[in-house]
């Protein structure tokens, strides 16, 4: 009898926990999966998706510099800005864009052994002969795109 009560309580708990988990993906989350192909598809990107959850996504793509000349990237940059992406930095051959506060794209054209973002963090890459594109999405907002929008908490 006691085992039956434990099993029914455990089953009820599992049902409550799993029913509260949402798997519905937002519109921007769905858009995320097409970004690399939409802007860079003509240049044979090699995309690797590292995280693919409804509210959190991360992908990296590499494109050979021989397939995507820098002049063509300038055209992609204009297209990004026309589509609502905001450039937040273009320091050290590393171009950073945000679409709202939830989607971030960092595009590196490596020319030096070490590159650094606007915040001083080193941008790592695998091959100096390839563009490196990092793309991240977070439904609550991506750190680089939320700057100045987070409340400052004063500690006493």
C-alpha positions in Angstrom: 0.0 0.0 0.0 2.8 2.5 0.9 4.6 1.6 -2.3 1.5 2.4 -4.3 1.2 5.8 -2.6 4.9 6.6 -3.3 4.5 5.6 -7.0 1.4 7.7 -7.5 3.0 10.7 -5.8 6.1 10.3 -7.9 4.0 10.0 -11.1 2.1 13.2 -10.2 5.3 15.1 -9.5 6.8 14.0 -12.9 3.7 15.0 -14.7 3.7 18.4 -13.1 7.4 19.1 -13.8 7.1 18.0 -17.5 3.9 19.9 -18.1 5.5 23.1 -17.0 8.3 22.8 -19.6 7.7 24.8 -22.7 9.0 23.6 -26.0 7.4 26.3 -28.1 10.0 28.2 -30.1 9.7 31.9 -30.7 9.6 33.6 -34.1 13.2 34.8 -33.7 14.3 31.4 -32.6 12.9 30.0 -35.9 14.6 32.8 -37.9 17.9 31.9 -36.2 18.2 28.6 -38.1 18.1 30.4 -41.5 20.4 33.3 -40.8 23.7 31.8 -42.0 22.2 30.4 -45.2 20.2 33.6 -45.9 23.2 35.9 -45.7 26.1 33.6 -46.6 24.6 30.7 -48.5 26.2 31.8 -51.8 29.6 31.3 -50.3 29.5 27.7 -49.2 29.5 28.1 -45.4 30.4 25.2 -43.2 28.0 25.7 -40.3 28.1 23.8 -37.0 25.2 24.1 -34.6 26.4 23.7 -31.0 23.2 24.4 -29.1 19.7 24.1 -30.5 17.1 24.5 -27.7 13.8 26.5 -28.1 15.1 29.5 -26.0 18.9 29.2 -26.5 20.9 28.6 -29.7 24.5 28.8 -30.8 26.2 28.2 -34.1 29.5 28.8 -35.8 30.2 28.9 -39.5 33.4 29.1 -41.5 33.8 30.4 -45.0 37.0 30.3 -47.1 38.2 33.8 -47.8 38.7 32.7 -51.5 34.9 32.2 -51.7 33.9 35.4 -49.9 36.1 38.4 -50.9 36.1 41.3 -48.4 34.3 43.5 -51.0 31.4 41.0 -51.1 31.2 41.1 -47.3 30.6 44.9 -47.5 27.5 44.1 -49.5 26.4 41.6 -46.9 27.0 44.2 -44.2 24.7 46.7 -46.0 22.1 43.9 -46.4 22.3 43.1 -42.6 21.8 46.8 -41.7 18.9 47.1 -44.2 17.2 44.1 -42.5 17.4 45.7 -39.1 20.7 44.4 -37.7 22.6 47.0 -35.8 26.4 47.1 -35.9 27.7 47.4 -32.3 31.4 47.2 -33.2 33.9 46.9 -36.1 37.1 46.7 -34.1 40.2 44.7 -35.2 38.5 43.1 -38.3 35.8 41.7 -36.0 32.3 42.9 -37.0 29.6 42.5 -34.4 25.8 42.9 -35.0 22.6 42.6 -33.0 19.1 42.0 -34.1 17.1 43.4 -31.3 18.4 42.1 -27.9 18.0 38.4 -28.7 20.3 37.6 -31.7 24.0 38.3 -31.9 26.4 37.8 -34.8 30.1 38.2 -34.7 32.0 38.0 -38.0 35.8 37.7 -37.9 38.0 38.3 -40.9 41.3 37.0 -39.4 44.5 38.8 -40.4 46.5 38.7 -37.2 47.4 35.8 -34.8 45.1 37.4 -32.2 41.9 39.5 -32.5 39.9 41.2 -29.8 36.3 42.2 -29.4 35.0 45.6 -28.2 35.1 44.3 -24.6 38.7 43.2 -24.8 38.0 39.5 -25.0 40.1 37.5 -27.4 38.3 36.2 -30.4 39.6 32.7 -31.3 39.6 31.1 -34.7 40.9 28.0 -36.3 42.1 29.0 -39.7 43.5 32.4 -40.8 42.3 31.6 -44.4 38.6 31.5 -43.3 36.0 33.9 -42.1 34.6 32.8 -38.8 31.0 33.6 -37.9 29.5 33.1 -34.5 25.8 33.3 -34.0 23.9 33.2 -30.8 20.3 33.5 -29.7 18.8 33.7 -26.3 15.1 34.4 -25.7 16.0 36.5 -22.6 18.6 38.5 -24.5 22.2 38.1 -25.5 24.8 39.7 -23.3 26.4 41.9 -26.1 23.0 43.1 -27.3 21.5 43.9 -23.9 24.2 46.2 -22.7 22.9 49.4 -21.2 19.5 47.7 -20.8 20.3 45.8 -17.6 19.4 47.4 -14.3 22.4 48.4 -12.2 22.1 47.1 -8.7 24.0 49.1 -6.0 25.4 47.0 -3.2 25.9 48.6 0.2 
